[in-house]
Amino acid sequence: MPSKRDTPSLDLSPELPEVVSRDFNLFYKPDPKPEVAGVRELTRALDSFVSGAGTAMVLGAEQKEKTENENLAVQQHLDLKLSFNDAVKQGKIPKEANPYFIQKYQQIELGEKARKFKDGVIQRYGELGVKENADAGAFDNFYNSELKKFFTENQLGLFQPNDLAKGFFNQTDKFRNELYSQHSNSQLGKVTENYKKGFKNDIQGFLTDDGTENSLQNIGDKITNYIKDKTANGLGNTSAQEYLLEALKEYVGNTNDFDFAQKVLDRVPNFIKLGTDSLGNVKGLKDEFNQLQDTLIDRQIAQEERAIKQNAIKYSQEKRFLKGRLDDENFDFQQFKKSNEYTSLTREGKEFAETYWAKSSTSFSTKDNEDVKNKVNEFITNGEYDEAEKYLLEIGSNQLTKNTWTELNQKIDIYDATKANGLINNSTLTNFKDDIDTKVKAINKNGTVVDPRLANDLDAYARQWLFENASKYPPKSLELRDAFKEAITKEYNDIIQNFVSDKYKTIKKETYNPEKINKSNTGSTGSSNQPEKADMKKLTRKDRRTTKVVKADPELTIDLEKVEIIPSNLTGAGLRKYQRDNPNAITQEEYERLVKKQTQNNLAGQGNIGGST
């Protein structure tokens, strides 16, 4: 319990300086008092007297009393955990306690209130979104309002102004300065961001076709003048270049006018001259512009594919429905045309129904034209299901047997229906196909014995299995995945067993017929995005004597392992990008011609060698 003071109060603290706390001045603005004549001289005389030797003992005793009571105040505040007023009301502290004790106790209490105020302000600063407010007085209005509210709610007016200045406002002032500094930096960042946003918007505003022959050059000139003006008024050259590239990146990412955007990327940089040369000739920027072109091409391809998919969904469903109906031998087409099912078809669906019915009712061939059959399978392999169907309707109905024609139509439906099923890209299936492909290449080491695309028959089996069984399981379920894996594993093992028994080597002198190898009778297929490759046997020294003419033909020395086959479904921007990234790319037709030519030459050479004695 703090002791009462018996001696008269003696305030030995130096005179308080003028309060300059910004927070303090919100509440206390004392009027300056006129100085009485002679007071300054009297004060100086008293100071001299007090500092004399006679006061040493008094000062020492006073300091001891001050320290003891302050230490006691610290301990009491820790133990009681009460405000000074509550402690007095509850009789824990006498109202007439030592002034040093009271002053220290209240100072600790005010320090806690200052920390509580800071925590509350930080929370409210975020809640009210003050950081986003760019108004000049936004911060001061917010902070002053919060401080006044806290002052009132916590009854800080009960404390003496000097105690508030020392224990509360000196801390809140520091906090105000720190928070305001953060706020200012944030606003500065927003100013920079807004400047950049305006810069990019202005650049993108220039990227429009004005309808003149010099439209692209005009764009380059506008951008050049704009950037020079900005750099002349304080913008750094590096920042200007960065903002320009960001503007072009956003333009490429949002425009739907792909043709004009391609022209902008190709030519406009050549008209932007910020230094001694045009921007298009700056070596360090070539990769940046190439990336922008790639992004544009990728977006164009994605948009084209999305549009095709959206427009094709209903049509594909209609075609599968129509084939199922029209293939029925007892189907009455004329009666069907009077039904609601027919009238609800799209225009394309009705046209397909007419064509399919007409073709399926014609006289078919008694023997398959293998070239036609292989062409249809090639379309399917390349994922060109519409092309395969169109070719089959136009050519196949009088070049194939009825059974083959029907089977190929069913195959098209199977591939089209399973193209979006993620299990087609299952790692187990991919590994199985790669292993089969490796074994095929080993068999074909000394010449084409089996078709290089044999590995894709497993893909055909997998697709047919999914077509017939996927609906029996919940979509994308573990049960579906496990059943699929079990089925393709069994088929893979069967194919490997056929390799061991040399079954496939009997195909050497026959026209390749996938039905002989694939139990599902779906033909051979695969993805056109994987280039077909051949490993041609190198001529021995003995061969060279009899094959001098062969060496003169450069096509016979082309290493088909190093060529890339251009996917036949690529056109326009996609084709340009593929050819740019694959200098050794050739068409599927060119590849097959070279394989045939090199295979015939190789087999002929083997025949000569084997027949010589």
Beta strands, then each sheet from edge to edge (+ up, - down):
strand 1: 564-565
strand 2: 585-586
sheet 1: 1+ 2+
end
